[in-house]
Amino acid sequence: MSPHKAPDSSRRSDRSRRAIYDAALALVGETGYARTTIEGIAARAGVGKQTIYRWWPSKAAVLMEAFLDLAARQAEEAAGEGEGGIPDTGDLAADLRLVLRATVDELNDPAIAGPTRALTAEGIVDPDLGARFVEHLLDPSIQLYVTRLRAAQASGELRADIDPRIALELLIAPLTHRWLLRTLPLTHAYADAIVDYALGGLSAEPRGGAPAHDTR
Protein backbone atom coordinates (compact mmCIF):
# COMPACT_ATOMS: atom_id res chain seq x y z
CA MET A 1 0.00 0.00 0.00
CA SER A 2 1.19 3.48 -0.73
CA PRO A 3 1.69 5.72 2.30
CA HIS A 4 -1.21 8.01 3.16
CA LYS A 5 -0.60 11.52 1.84
CA ALA A 6 -1.48 14.40 4.10
CA PRO A 7 -3.78 17.06 2.56
CA ASP A 8 -1.96 20.02 1.08
CA SER A 9 -3.06 22.88 3.32
CA SER A 10 -1.59 25.55 1.02
CA ARG A 11 -3.65 24.20 -1.86
CA ARG A 12 -6.78 24.18 0.27
CA SER A 13 -6.08 27.75 1.38
CA ASP A 14 -5.59 28.87 -2.22
CA ARG A 15 -8.93 27.30 -3.23
CA SER A 16 -10.63 29.01 -0.29
CA ARG A 17 -9.12 32.37 -1.15
CA ARG A 18 -10.19 32.04 -4.76
CA ALA A 19 -13.73 31.12 -3.69
CA ILE A 20 -13.81 34.13 -1.35
CA TYR A 21 -12.54 36.47 -4.08
CA ASP A 22 -15.19 35.23 -6.51
CA ALA A 23 -17.93 35.44 -3.89
CA ALA A 24 -17.02 39.01 -2.87
CA LEU A 25 -16.92 40.28 -6.45
CA ALA A 26 -20.16 38.51 -7.37
CA LEU A 27 -22.09 39.77 -4.35
CA VAL A 28 -21.00 43.37 -4.76
CA GLY A 29 -22.01 43.22 -8.42
CA GLU A 30 -25.40 41.67 -7.59
CA THR A 31 -26.47 43.46 -4.41
CA GLY A 32 -24.14 46.45 -4.04
CA TYR A 33 -21.47 47.18 -1.46
CA ALA A 34 -23.79 48.22 1.37
CA ARG A 35 -25.70 44.93 1.32
CA THR A 36 -22.63 42.75 0.97
CA THR A 37 -21.56 41.25 4.29
CA ILE A 38 -18.77 39.02 5.55
CA GLU A 39 -21.42 36.44 6.41
CA GLY A 40 -22.80 36.58 2.89
CA ILE A 41 -19.36 36.23 1.34
CA ALA A 42 -18.58 33.27 3.61
CA ALA A 43 -21.84 31.53 2.74
CA ARG A 44 -21.36 32.11 -0.98
CA ALA A 45 -17.76 30.87 -0.83
CA GLY A 46 -18.62 27.86 1.31
CA VAL A 47 -16.26 28.80 4.15
CA GLY A 48 -16.70 29.85 7.75
CA LYS A 49 -16.75 33.58 8.44
CA GLN A 50 -13.88 33.12 10.89
CA THR A 51 -11.75 32.03 7.95
CA ILE A 52 -12.36 35.41 6.35
CA TYR A 53 -11.71 37.34 9.57
CA ARG A 54 -8.46 35.41 10.01
CA TRP A 55 -7.18 36.72 6.67
CA TRP A 56 -8.83 40.15 6.34
CA PRO A 57 -9.92 42.82 8.84
CA SER A 58 -12.99 43.99 6.90
CA LYS A 59 -15.15 43.40 3.84
CA ALA A 60 -13.43 46.40 2.20
CA ALA A 61 -10.09 44.63 2.57
CA VAL A 62 -11.56 41.44 1.09
CA LEU A 63 -12.96 43.34 -1.87
CA MET A 64 -9.72 45.24 -2.40
CA GLU A 65 -7.66 42.07 -2.57
CA ALA A 66 -10.24 40.33 -4.75
CA PHE A 67 -10.22 43.22 -7.20
CA LEU A 68 -6.42 43.34 -7.28
CA ASP A 69 -6.43 39.65 -8.08
CA LEU A 70 -8.98 40.18 -10.86
CA ALA A 71 -6.91 43.02 -12.33
CA ALA A 72 -3.76 40.89 -12.24
CA ARG A 73 -5.50 37.99 -14.01
CA GLN A 74 -6.90 40.32 -16.68
CA ALA A 75 -3.43 41.82 -17.22
CA GLU A 76 -1.96 38.33 -17.65
CA GLU A 77 -4.65 37.40 -20.17
CA ALA A 78 -4.09 40.63 -22.11
CA ALA A 79 -0.33 40.05 -22.15
CA GLY A 80 -0.87 36.49 -23.38
CA GLU A 81 -2.96 37.83 -26.25
CA GLY A 82 -0.36 40.45 -27.11
CA GLU A 83 -2.45 43.25 -25.66
CA GLY A 84 -2.13 45.41 -22.59
CA GLY A 85 -1.04 49.00 -22.25
CA ILE A 86 -1.86 51.76 -24.71
CA PRO A 87 -0.92 50.95 -28.31
CA ASP A 88 1.54 53.14 -30.18
CA THR A 89 0.58 53.01 -33.85
CA GLY A 90 1.90 56.48 -34.58
CA ASP A 91 -1.64 57.88 -34.50
CA LEU A 92 -2.19 59.24 -31.00
CA ALA A 93 -5.86 60.11 -31.48
CA ALA A 94 -6.71 56.63 -32.76
CA ASP A 95 -4.76 54.98 -29.94
CA LEU A 96 -6.49 57.06 -27.27
CA ARG A 97 -9.93 56.43 -28.76
CA LEU A 98 -9.22 52.70 -28.63
CA VAL A 99 -8.19 52.68 -24.98
CA LEU A 100 -10.96 55.05 -23.84
CA ARG A 101 -13.56 52.91 -25.60
CA ALA A 102 -12.17 49.87 -23.77
CA THR A 103 -12.41 51.83 -20.51
CA VAL A 104 -16.05 52.64 -21.26
CA ASP A 105 -16.75 48.95 -21.80
CA GLU A 106 -15.11 48.08 -18.47
CA LEU A 107 -17.00 50.75 -16.54
CA ASN A 108 -20.27 49.55 -18.06
CA ASP A 109 -19.54 45.94 -17.09
CA PRO A 110 -21.37 45.19 -13.80
CA ALA A 111 -18.69 42.70 -12.77
CA ILE A 112 -16.11 45.49 -12.82
CA ALA A 113 -18.27 48.55 -12.14
CA GLY A 114 -19.67 47.26 -8.83
CA PRO A 115 -16.33 46.62 -7.10
CA THR A 116 -14.74 49.74 -8.61
CA ARG A 117 -17.56 51.99 -7.43
CA ALA A 118 -17.52 50.38 -3.97
CA LEU A 119 -13.76 50.80 -3.57
CA THR A 120 -13.90 54.38 -4.85
CA ALA A 121 -16.58 55.30 -2.31
CA GLU A 122 -14.99 53.41 0.59
CA GLY A 123 -11.59 54.91 -0.20
CA ILE A 124 -12.98 58.37 0.50
CA VAL A 125 -13.80 57.51 4.12
CA ASP A 126 -10.95 55.04 4.65
CA PRO A 127 -7.65 56.81 3.82
CA ASP A 128 -5.56 53.64 4.06
CA LEU A 129 -7.82 51.77 1.66
CA GLY A 130 -7.93 54.80 -0.62
CA ALA A 131 -4.13 54.95 -0.71
CA ARG A 132 -3.91 51.25 -1.61
CA PHE A 133 -6.56 51.72 -4.30
CA VAL A 134 -4.60 54.56 -5.87
CA GLU A 135 -1.20 52.86 -5.55
CA HIS A 136 -2.15 49.42 -6.84
CA LEU A 137 -4.99 50.14 -9.27
CA LEU A 138 -4.98 53.75 -10.45
CA ASP A 139 -1.29 54.64 -10.62
CA PRO A 140 -0.29 51.73 -12.91
CA SER A 141 -3.01 52.74 -15.39
CA ILE A 142 -2.05 56.39 -15.15
CA GLN A 143 1.57 55.54 -15.91
CA LEU A 144 0.50 53.89 -19.16
CA TYR A 145 -1.00 57.19 -20.30
CA VAL A 146 2.09 59.12 -19.23
CA THR A 147 4.32 56.76 -21.24
CA ARG A 148 2.15 57.06 -24.38
CA LEU A 149 1.89 60.84 -24.15
CA ARG A 150 5.65 61.19 -23.71
CA ALA A 151 6.16 59.06 -26.80
CA ALA A 152 3.82 61.43 -28.66
CA GLN A 153 5.89 64.37 -27.45
CA ALA A 154 9.06 62.69 -28.70
CA SER A 155 7.49 62.09 -32.12
CA GLY A 156 6.21 65.66 -32.40
CA GLU A 157 2.51 64.82 -32.12
CA LEU A 158 2.18 66.77 -28.87
CA ARG A 159 3.71 70.01 -27.66
CA ALA A 160 6.97 69.44 -25.83
CA ASP A 161 6.01 71.81 -23.01
CA ILE A 162 2.88 70.02 -21.79
CA ASP A 163 2.84 68.05 -18.56
CA PRO A 164 1.65 64.51 -19.44
CA ARG A 165 0.26 64.04 -15.93
CA ILE A 166 -2.11 66.99 -16.38
CA ALA A 167 -2.88 66.07 -19.99
CA LEU A 168 -4.01 62.55 -19.10
CA GLU A 169 -6.50 63.98 -16.60
CA LEU A 170 -8.25 65.71 -19.51
CA LEU A 171 -8.89 62.23 -20.88
CA ILE A 172 -9.80 60.09 -17.89
CA ALA A 173 -11.44 62.60 -15.55
CA PRO A 174 -14.51 63.23 -17.78
CA LEU A 175 -15.15 59.49 -18.05
CA THR A 176 -14.89 59.06 -14.30
CA HIS A 177 -17.10 62.09 -13.64
CA ARG A 178 -19.91 60.87 -15.90
CA TRP A 179 -19.59 57.31 -14.59
CA LEU A 180 -19.77 58.38 -10.94
CA LEU A 181 -22.78 60.68 -11.42
CA ARG A 182 -24.69 58.22 -13.62
CA THR A 183 -26.75 61.06 -15.07
CA LEU A 184 -25.77 60.51 -18.71
CA PRO A 185 -24.82 57.36 -20.63
CA LEU A 186 -21.18 56.36 -20.95
CA THR A 187 -20.70 55.57 -24.65
CA HIS A 188 -18.01 55.11 -27.27
CA ALA A 189 -19.16 58.31 -28.94
CA TYR A 190 -18.56 60.19 -25.71
CA ALA A 191 -15.08 58.67 -25.41
CA ASP A 192 -14.28 59.75 -28.99
CA ALA A 193 -15.49 63.29 -28.24
CA ILE A 194 -13.24 63.49 -25.17
CA VAL A 195 -10.20 62.62 -27.30
CA ASP A 196 -11.18 65.17 -29.96
CA TYR A 197 -11.72 67.94 -27.42
CA ALA A 198 -8.59 67.15 -25.44
CA LEU A 199 -6.30 67.01 -28.45
CA GLY A 200 -7.98 69.71 -30.52
CA GLY A 201 -8.74 72.21 -27.77
CA LEU A 202 -11.88 74.25 -27.34
CA SER A 203 -10.84 77.73 -28.45
CA ALA A 204 -11.51 78.90 -31.99
CA GLU A 205 -7.99 80.32 -32.11
CA PRO A 206 -4.78 79.38 -30.28
CA ARG A 207 -4.29 81.30 -27.04
CA GLY A 208 -0.98 82.34 -25.58
CA GLY A 209 0.21 82.12 -22.03
CA ALA A 210 2.59 79.99 -20.04
CA PRO A 211 1.56 76.36 -19.60
CA ALA A 212 0.75 75.12 -16.12
CA HIS A 213 2.84 72.27 -14.78
CA ASP A 214 2.01 69.70 -12.15
CA THR A 215 4.61 70.00 -9.42
CA ARG A 216 3.76 66.72 -7.72
C-alpha angles and dihedrals in degrees: 000000000000116000116264111261117222115233114265103246093191090056091049090049091050091051090049092049091049091050090050092049091051093045094050094049093045095049095048089050093048104038106013130247097283093057095043112100137181088244091053093048091049092050093047092048094045095238135114116265089236088064089060094045089050091059104031134031096214145004088258089059091048092050093046093054092043091053092047088053091050091049091049092050092048090050090051091050092048091049090049090054092048093254134109130104125037114307120240107211094151091258106096096186093052092046093050093047089053095052095042090051089052089050090052090053091051094048090049092051108097091211090061102026095057097055093038093052091046094050092045092053095042091047090062093061097031108056094188093053090044091053091051091047091053095042099046103029112020104035096055090053092045091052090057089059092046091052093049094046092049089052088053089052091051091051093048097249092117133038112269093225099060122106107235091207091060093039094056090054088063086062106040102030095067091051092050092046094052092043094051095047095044091202097121132031120267105228142163089248090057091049090051091050091052090055092047093049095044095049098035099040127221104255121096089224132027113269126213129224137106115292119245117240130205107238096194 
